[in-house]
């Protein structure tokens, strides 16, 4: 399929403008010319390859001032093991200034190998900072869709604008990825994806659309098939082709609520069986994401925490809150155990050191699970989900005190996981009204997980709790994503929601609310919002047409 690129000025990092026109791609007969791609094909034997190689689209990721990662995977039968022959295949690639590929800036040949699922990762370099580029691949006689990416501003650049989006939690069975259709039309420097890229749940017949296979994935082939199914979604492909992505995982990429070497159900998954599953999931995750070489898995280990800079304006600190954490506690007393860790000691040192030394005006944490205290029951009794930072209270307090130490410039935590939006002030002690505000957290909603929202039921449950939670500034449960406009003086976040994820076409998107963090003033305020749902005066929504595979609420 061909992924169209919207026409607009691309100004997401405040750099030079360039016009992008859809539908004007001229694809030459041979990438790299006859001496490049053809020679590479001959070196590999020149044997024919199946048709329909680029069913999973293209992607870019982890932008730097000099380049970015390019990704594709050859998969003519995407949910049937890929469908490629058991041999290496050369894949030519090009990067150009323009969508017609008249000004080629970088080119080469990569090798798609069977032991890596015929995935290709190209770490392109030597490009100019803060510039828009176009890229494409060729394998055999076929040419891929065209993707677009933008390099980051150079270190120390005095850029005054950064515009990006963050999203999380797109469950294939719960709904269509309609939010990505709208996200692909935005003007962004990058997309940060905060976890739950796939769901490992069993196929069901009462949901919007069914997972492939016959059960949960456990083997490498099964995880490859599940990732490939998700990658066939046209809206997701369009969003990947439009912008570079900065990705991290949460739990469903492996097993619901897994913690380090402990599965959700240890009585059903013996340790060795789970570790084999974890290694397979890690390998398939890397094969399907635009990640750099340091993220290549080594058995049951894979380094995902990393840091990306965008001039002097912003640093993005990407966290991994699954691989190194202690097992979730069962009680509030256990949650207060000082030995309990969400990140592991090494990653915590990496984070605090990087925050203190970043030199950026804004420090943005790409984070999976919610930091702010989130009581689940109104009244004096407190009920918490200990899979979140509520289960790791001593470390959370230590980190939030560090936020307030004066060593960290404007920390803002960007979070996924919850399938709803929570916008909160961050305090070291959420039970003490006198505890100082030291930062802000924006927990974004899901792309599709939980299906179409039921705002009446949501607000009936959580409005009374919000009245008892002064650090909560906004809550809502419609599906969508968040766009952040960052400047020297403020971060403005816009919650973009879609009207339905239960139909694939004809949806609309709107800004449900906007939130602001002022530089030098910890905390977050609501700038404006659409009228809130009045749970007391509105009737119940219509019964759900589909079951949902995963709804946290």
Residue pairs with C-beta under 8 A, 6 or more apart in sequence:
1 57
1 145
1 234
1 237
2 25
2 145
2 146
3 57
3 58
3 145
3 146
3 147
3 234
3 237
3 238
3 241
3 242
4 22
4 23
4 238
5 20
5 22
5 99
5 146
5 148
5 241
5 242
6 20
6 22
6 184
6 185
6 242
7 19
7 20
7 21
7 22
8 20
8 187
9 17
9 18
9 19
9 187
10 17
10 18
10 20
10 132
10 148
10 150
10 187
11 17
11 161
11 163
11 187
12 150
12 161
12 162
12 163
12 164
12 187
12 188
12 189
12 190
13 130
13 150
13 152
13 153
13 159
13 161
13 162
13 163
13 189
13 310
13 311
14 130
14 153
14 159
14 160
14 161
14 162
15 130
15 131
15 150
15 153
15 159
16 130
16 131
18 132
20 99
20 132
20 148
21 99
24 99
24 100
25 99
25 100
25 101
25 146
26 100
26 101
27 101
27 136
27 143
28 101
30 36
30 37
30 38
30 138
31 37
31 92
31 93
31 94
31 107
31 136
31 137
31 138
31 143
32 92
32 94
32 107
32 108
32 109
36 92
36 107
36 109
37 90
37 92
37 109
37 138
40 90
40 92
40 109
41 90
41 140
43 90
44 87
44 88
44 89
44 90
44 111
45 87
47 85
47 87
48 140
49 74
49 84
49 85
49 89
49 139
49 140
50 76
50 77
50 83
50 84
50 85
51 76
51 142
52 76
52 142
53 74
53 75
53 76
53 139
53 140
53 142
53 144
54 72
54 74
54 137
54 139
54 142
54 144
54 145
55 75
55 76
55 78
55 228
55 232
56 72
56 73
56 75
56 78
56 228
56 231
56 232
56 237
56 288
57 72
57 144
57 145
57 231
57 236
57 237
57 240
57 241
58 70
58 71
58 72
58 135
58 136
58 137
58 144
58 145
58 146
58 147
58 237
58 240
58 241
59 70
59 71
59 72
59 147
59 240
59 241
59 245
59 289
59 290
60 68
60 69
60 70
60 71
60 135
60 147
60 148
60 149
60 240
60 243
60 244
60 245
60 290
61 68
61 69
61 71
61 244
61 245
61 246
61 247
61 289
61 290
61 291
62 68
62 69
62 244
62 246
62 290
62 291
62 292
62 306
62 308
63 149
63 150
63 151
63 152
63 189
63 190
63 244
63 246
63 308
64 125
64 151
64 152
64 308
65 129
65 130
65 151
65 152
65 153
65 154
65 155
66 125
66 126
66 127
66 129
66 151
67 106
67 123
67 124
67 125
67 126
67 127
67 151
68 124
68 149
68 150
68 151
68 244
68 290
69 121
69 122
69 123
69 124
69 244
69 290
69 291
69 292
70 93
70 95
70 120
70 121
70 122
70 124
70 135
70 137
70 147
70 149
70 290
71 119
71 120
71 121
71 122
71 289
71 290
72 91
72 119
72 120
72 137
72 144
73 82
73 112
73 117
73 118
73 119
73 120
73 228
73 231
73 287
73 288
74 82
74 84
74 89
74 91
74 112
74 118
74 119
74 120
74 139
75 82
75 83
75 84
75 117
75 118
75 228
76 82
76 83
76 84
77 83
78 225
78 228
78 229
78 231
78 232
79 212
79 213
79 225
79 228
79 229
79 232
80 225
81 221
81 224
81 225
82 117
82 118
82 224
82 228
84 112
84 114
84 118
85 114
86 114
87 114
88 111
88 112
88 113
88 114
89 111
89 112
89 118
89 139
89 140
90 109
90 110
90 111
90 112
90 139
91 109
91 110
91 111
91 112
91 120
91 137
91 138
91 139
92 107
92 108
92 109
92 110
92 137
92 138
92 139
93 107
93 108
93 109
93 110
93 120
93 122
93 124
93 135
93 136
93 137
93 138
94 101
94 104
94 106
94 107
94 135
94 136
95 104
95 105
95 106
95 107
95 124
95 127
95 133
95 134
95 135
96 102
96 103
96 104
96 105
96 133
96 134
96 135
97 103
97 105
97 133
97 134
98 134
99 134
99 146
99 148
101 134
101 136
105 126
105 127
105 133
106 124
106 125
106 126
106 127
108 122
110 120
110 121
110 122
111 120
112 118
112 119
112 120
112 139
116 287
117 224
117 284
117 287
119 287
119 288
120 137
121 290
121 291
121 292
121 293
123 292
123 293
124 135
127 133
127 151
128 151
129 151
129 152
129 153
129 154
129 157
130 150
130 151
130 152
130 153
130 154
130 157
130 159
130 311
131 150
131 151
132 148
132 149
132 150
133 148
133 149
133 150
133 151
134 146
134 147
134 148
135 146
135 147
135 148
135 149
136 143
136 144
136 145
136 146
136 147
137 143
137 144
138 144
145 237
145 241
146 241
147 240
147 241
147 242
148 241
148 242
148 243
149 243
149 244
150 189
150 190
150 243
150 244
152 189
152 308
152 309
152 310
152 311
153 159
153 310
153 311
153 313
154 311
155 309
155 311
156 311
156 312
157 311
157 312
158 311
158 312
159 310
159 311
159 312
159 313
160 313
160 487
160 488
161 313
161 485
161 486
161 487
162 189
162 310
162 313
162 314
162 484
162 485
162 486
162 487
163 186
163 187
163 188
163 189
163 483
163 484
163 485
163 486
164 188
164 189
164 190
164 191
164 192
164 483
164 484
164 486
165 183
165 186
165 188
165 191
165 192
165 481
165 482
165 483
165 484
165 496
166 191
166 192
166 193
166 194
166 366
166 414
166 416
166 444
166 481
166 482
166 484
167 179
167 180
167 183
167 191
167 192
167 193
167 194
167 416
167 444
167 447
167 481
167 482
168 193
168 194
168 195
168 196
168 250
168 368
168 416
168 417
168 444
168 446
168 447
169 195
169 196
169 250
169 416
169 417
169 419
169 446
169 447
169 448
169 449
170 177
170 179
170 180
170 196
170 197
170 230
170 236
170 446
170 447
170 448
170 449
171 196
171 199
171 201
171 252
171 446
171 448
171 449
171 450
171 548
171 549
171 550
172 198
172 199
172 209
172 211
172 229
172 230
172 233
172 448
173 199
173 201
173 203
173 204
173 207
173 208
173 209
173 210
173 211
173 548
173 549
174 207
174 208
174 448
174 449
174 450
174 451
174 501
174 546
174 548
174 549
174 550
174 551
175 208
175 448
175 449
175 451
175 452
175 479
175 500
175 501
175 502
175 546
176 208
176 209
176 233
176 235
176 448
176 501
176 502
176 503
176 504
177 233
177 235
177 236
177 447
177 448
177 501
178 235
178 448
178 479
178 498
178 500
178 501
178 503
178 504
178 507
179 235
179 447
179 448
179 479
179 480
179 481
179 496
179 498
179 501
179 509
180 233
180 235
180 236
180 238
180 239
180 447
181 235
181 238
181 507
182 496
182 498
182 507
182 509
183 191
183 239
183 242
183 481
183 496
184 235
184 238
184 239
184 241
184 242
186 483
188 242
188 243
188 483
189 243
189 244
189 310
190 243
190 244
190 245
190 246
191 239
191 243
191 244
191 245
191 246
192 245
192 246
192 247
192 316
192 318
192 366
192 414
193 245
193 246
193 247
193 248
193 416
194 248
194 250
194 366
194 367
194 368
194 414
194 415
194 416
194 417
194 444
195 248
195 249
195 250
195 251
195 252
195 253
195 368
195 416
195 417
196 249
196 250
196 251
196 252
196 253
196 416
196 417
196 446
196 449
197 227
197 230
197 247
197 249
197 252
197 253
197 285
197 289
198 223
198 226
198 227
198 230
198 252
198 253
199 211
199 252
199 449
199 549
199 550
200 216
200 217
200 226
200 252
200 253
200 254
200 255
200 256
200 281
201 211
201 216
201 252
201 256
201 549
201 550
202 211
202 214
202 215
202 216
203 210
203 211
203 212
203 213
203 214
203 215
204 210
204 211
204 547
204 549
206 546
206 547
207 546
207 547
207 548
207 549
208 451
208 501
208 502
208 546
211 226
211 229
212 225
212 226
212 229
213 222
213 225
213 226
217 223
217 225
217 226
217 280
217 281
218 273
218 276
218 277
218 280
219 280
220 280
220 283
220 284
222 280
223 280
223 281
223 283
223 284
223 285
224 284
224 287
224 288
226 284
227 284
227 285
227 287
227 288
228 288
230 236
231 237
231 288
240 290
244 290
245 289
245 290
246 308
246 316
246 318
246 366
247 289
247 290
247 291
248 304
248 305
248 318
248 319
248 320
248 366
248 368
249 285
249 304
249 320
249 322
249 368
250 321
250 322
250 368
250 369
250 416
250 417
251 257
251 258
251 322
251 387
252 550
253 281
253 285
254 277
254 278
254 281
254 282
254 322
255 263
255 264
255 269
255 274
255 277
255 278
255 281
256 264
257 264
257 328
257 387
258 264
258 274
258 278
258 322
259 322
259 325
259 326
259 327
259 328
260 322
260 323
260 324
260 325
260 326
260 327
261 271
261 274
261 275
261 278
261 300
262 274
262 327
263 269
263 274
263 277
266 274
269 277
275 300
278 300
279 297
279 299
279 300
282 297
282 300
282 301
282 302
283 297
285 297
285 302
286 295
286 296
286 297
286 302
289 295
291 304
294 303
294 306
295 302
295 303
295 304
295 306
296 302
301 323
302 323
303 320
304 318
304 320
304 323
305 317
305 318
305 319
305 320
305 343
305 347
305 350
305 351
306 318
307 315
307 316
307 317
307 318
307 354
307 358
308 315
308 316
308 318
309 315
309 316
309 358
309 360
310 316
310 360
312 359
312 360
312 361
313 360
313 361
313 362
313 486
313 487
313 488
314 360
314 361
314 362
314 363
314 364
314 486
315 354
315 358
315 359
315 360
315 362
315 363
315 364
316 364
316 366
317 351
317 354
317 355
317 358
317 363
317 364
317 365
317 366
318 366
319 343
319 347
319 351
319 365
319 366
319 367
319 368
320 343
320 347
320 368
321 342
321 343
321 367
321 368
321 369
322 368
323 344
324 341
324 343
324 344
324 346
324 347
325 341
325 342
325 343
325 344
325 392
326 339
326 340
326 341
326 342
326 392
328 386
328 387
328 391
329 335
329 337
329 340
329 386
329 391
330 386
332 382
332 384
334 340
334 386
335 384
335 386
335 390
335 391
335 392
335 393
336 393
336 394
337 394
338 394
340 391
340 392
340 393
340 394
340 395
341 348
341 392
341 395
342 369
342 389
342 392
342 395
342 396
343 351
343 395
348 395
348 399
351 365
351 399
352 399
352 402
355 363
355 402
355 407
355 408
355 411
356 407
356 408
358 409
360 409
361 409
361 410
361 488
361 519
362 409
362 410
362 412
362 486
362 491
362 519
363 408
363 409
363 410
363 411
363 412
364 412
364 414
364 486
365 411
365 412
365 413
365 414
366 414
367 413
367 414
367 415
367 416
368 415
368 416
368 417
369 387
369 388
369 389
369 415
369 416
369 417
370 388
370 389
370 390
370 415
370 417
370 418
370 422
370 441
370 443
371 388
371 389
371 396
371 400
371 413
371 415
371 424
371 426
371 441
372 389
372 422
372 424
372 425
372 426
372 430
372 441
372 443
372 471
372 472
373 384
373 390
373 430
373 431
373 469
373 471
374 384
374 385
374 388
374 390
374 422
374 469
375 382
375 383
375 384
375 465
375 468
375 469
376 383
376 384
376 385
376 465
377 383
377 465
378 464
378 465
378 467
378 468
384 390
384 391
385 391
385 552
388 417
389 395
389 396
390 396
397 428
397 429
400 426
400 427
400 428
400 438
400 439
401 428
401 438
402 408
403 411
403 426
403 438
403 439
403 522
404 428
404 436
404 438
404 439
404 522
408 439
410 491
410 517
410 519
410 520
411 426
411 438
411 439
411 440
412 439
412 440
412 441
412 442
412 491
412 517
413 426
413 439
413 440
413 441
413 442
414 441
414 442
414 444
414 482
414 484
415 422
415 441
415 442
415 443
415 444
416 443
416 444
416 446
417 443
417 552
418 443
418 445
418 446
418 552
419 445
419 446
419 449
419 450
419 477
419 550
419 551
419 552
419 553
420 443
420 445
420 446
420 450
420 458
420 475
420 476
420 477
420 552
420 553
421 442
421 443
421 444
421 445
421 474
421 475
421 476
421 477
421 478
421 482
421 495
421 512
421 513
422 441
422 443
422 472
422 474
422 475
423 440
423 441
423 442
423 443
423 472
423 473
423 474
423 475
423 493
423 513
423 515
423 524
423 526
424 440
424 441
424 443
424 471
424 472
424 473
424 524
425 437
425 439
425 440
425 441
425 471
425 473
425 522
425 523
425 524
426 437
426 438
426 439
426 440
426 441
426 471
426 522
427 435
427 436
427 437
427 438
427 471
428 435
428 436
428 438
429 435
430 471
433 470
436 522
437 471
437 522
437 523
438 522
439 522
439 523
440 517
440 522
440 523
440 524
441 524
442 482
442 493
442 515
442 524
444 480
444 481
444 482
444 495
445 476
445 477
445 478
445 479
445 480
445 481
445 495
445 497
446 479
447 479
447 480
447 481
447 501
448 479
448 501
449 548
449 549
449 550
449 551
450 477
450 479
450 548
450 550
450 551
450 552
450 553
451 501
451 502
451 544
451 546
451 548
451 551
452 479
452 500
452 501
452 502
452 544
453 477
453 478
453 479
454 477
454 541
454 544
455 476
455 477
455 478
455 533
455 541
456 533
456 535
456 538
456 539
456 540
456 541
457 535
457 540
457 541
458 475
458 476
458 477
458 533
458 553
459 475
459 532
459 533
459 534
459 535
460 535
461 553
462 475
463 475
463 535
465 472
466 472
466 475
473 515
473 524
473 525
473 526
474 513
474 515
474 526
474 529
476 495
476 497
476 512
476 513
477 553
478 497
478 498
478 512
479 497
479 498
479 501
480 495
480 496
480 497
480 498
480 509
480 512
481 496
482 493
482 494
482 495
482 496
483 493
483 494
483 496
484 491
484 492
484 493
484 494
485 491
485 492
485 493
485 494
486 492
488 519
489 518
489 519
490 516
490 517
490 518
490 519
491 516
491 517
491 519
492 514
492 515
492 516
492 527
493 514
493 515
493 516
493 517
494 511
494 513
494 514
495 511
495 512
495 513
495 514
495 515
496 509
496 510
496 511
496 512
497 509
497 510
497 511
497 512
498 507
498 508
498 509
499 507
499 508
499 509
499 510
500 507
501 507
502 545
502 546
510 530
511 530
512 529
512 530
513 526
513 527
513 528
513 529
513 530
514 526
514 527
514 528
514 529
515 524
515 525
515 526
515 527
516 524
516 525
516 527
517 523
517 524
517 525
